[in-house]
Amino acid sequence: MATRRDALILIGAGAVLFSTKMYFGHAGAAGPVTVEVLAMAHWPVQNALKPAREVLAKYDGRIRVVDMDIESPEGEKRAKSVGLKGHIPLVILVNGSKSFKRADGKTIDFVNFPAASGSPMGLNGTWTVADLEAAVRAAIGP
């Protein structure tokens, strides 16, 4: 039967092992890049997302894509957590951020339809699919 002393030794050994892994970078290594696609589940939004999904598919295995209906209670809560409210057809978050600073210094948000997507109601955003790919590549790193 294990004594309290044995349990404390086991806990201490685990703490040393864990701290050693953290120090040398094994347990503390960052996980894969997460791309969250919060989007309405119907036609114009899903149609506008096709080029973006093709780009994300190129990085399969190096990124984790999480799809969420932005009109669901979970989706509304997630959108609100990044400072958005109201009628927003789609938001893309790369590692939790909807913003990306391009090489030209301009910061864009992956909110609403991509620019020039031919969206109804003029809900084009300021981002392009090339911007999304640049953000994903930057998040993946060298």
C-alpha positions in Angstrom: 0.0 0.0 0.0 1.3 3.4 -0.9 2.1 5.8 1.9 1.7 9.6 1.9 5.4 9.8 1.5 5.4 7.7 -1.6 2.6 9.9 -3.1 4.6 13.1 -2.4 7.7 11.6 -4.0 5.7 10.6 -7.0 4.1 14.1 -7.3 7.6 15.8 -6.9 9.1 13.5 -9.6 6.3 14.4 -11.9 6.8 18.1 -11.3 10.5 17.9 -12.0 9.8 16.0 -15.2 7.1 18.5 -16.3 9.3 21.5 -15.5 12.3 20.0 -17.4 10.1 19.4 -20.5 8.8 23.0 -20.2 12.4 24.4 -19.9 13.7 22.5 -22.9 10.6 23.3 -25.0 9.0 19.9 -25.4 5.8 20.3 -23.4 5.6 24.0 -24.1 5.7 23.9 -27.8 2.9 25.7 -29.5 0.1 23.6 -31.1 -1.1 23.8 -34.6 -2.5 27.0 -36.1 -6.3 27.2 -35.5 -8.5 28.9 -38.0 -12.0 29.5 -36.9 -14.6 30.1 -39.6 -17.7 31.7 -38.1 -20.2 31.9 -40.9 -23.9 31.9 -41.7 -24.8 28.4 -43.0 -26.7 29.5 -46.2 -26.0 30.2 -49.8 -24.4 33.6 -50.4 -22.0 33.2 -47.4 -21.0 29.6 -48.2 -20.6 30.5 -51.9 -18.3 33.4 -51.0 -16.3 31.2 -48.7 -15.4 28.6 -51.4 -12.1 30.3 -52.4 -11.1 30.7 -48.8 -11.8 27.1 -48.0 -9.6 26.1 -51.0 -6.8 28.0 -49.5 -7.3 26.5 -46.1 -7.4 23.0 -47.6 -3.8 23.5 -49.0 -2.6 23.7 -45.4 -4.4 20.5 -44.2 -2.4 18.9 -41.5 -0.6 22.1 -40.6 -3.7 24.0 -39.5 -6.9 23.0 -37.6 -10.1 24.5 -39.1 -13.0 24.9 -36.8 -16.4 25.7 -38.4 -19.2 27.4 -36.4 -22.6 28.7 -37.4 -22.3 32.4 -36.4 -26.1 32.5 -35.9 -26.0 29.7 -33.3 -25.8 30.7 -29.6 -22.2 29.5 -29.6 -21.3 31.4 -32.7 -22.9 34.6 -31.4 -21.0 34.2 -28.1 -17.7 33.7 -30.0 -18.3 36.7 -32.3 -19.1 38.8 -29.2 -15.9 37.6 -27.5 -13.8 39.2 -30.3 -15.8 42.5 -30.2 -18.4 41.9 -32.9 -22.2 42.1 -32.7 -25.0 42.6 -35.2 -25.6 41.1 -38.6 -22.2 39.8 -39.6 -22.3 37.0 -42.2 -18.8 35.7 -41.5 -15.7 36.2 -39.5 -12.4 34.3 -39.8 -10.1 34.1 -36.8 -6.5 33.0 -37.2 -5.3 31.9 -33.8 -8.1 33.8 -32.2 -7.5 37.1 -34.1 -9.7 38.6 -36.7 -7.1 41.1 -37.7 -3.9 40.8 -39.7 -1.2 43.4 -40.5 -0.2 43.1 -44.2 3.3 43.7 -45.5 2.2 47.2 -46.7 1.5 48.0 -43.0 -2.3 48.1 -43.4 -4.3 46.2 -40.8 -7.3 44.3 -42.2 -10.1 42.4 -40.5 -11.4 39.1 -41.8 -15.0 40.3 -41.3 -17.8 40.1 -43.9 -17.3 38.8 -47.4 -14.0 38.9 -49.1 -13.4 42.0 -51.2 -14.8 41.7 -54.7 -16.7 38.5 -53.9 -19.8 39.8 -55.6 -21.8 39.5 -52.4 -25.3 40.6 -52.3 -26.2 43.6 -50.2 -22.7 45.1 -50.6 -21.3 43.3 -47.5 -17.8 43.1 -49.0 -15.0 43.4 -46.4 -11.6 44.8 -46.8 -9.8 41.5 -47.0 -8.9 39.2 -49.9 -8.3 35.4 -50.0 -4.6 36.3 -50.6 -4.6 38.2 -47.3 -6.1 35.1 -45.6 -3.4 32.9 -47.0 -0.7 35.4 -45.9 -2.1 35.4 -42.4 -2.1 31.6 -42.3 1.5 31.4 -43.6 2.6 33.9 -41.0 0.9 32.0 -38.2 2.5 28.7 -39.4 5.9 30.3 -39.4 9.0 29.2 -41.3 
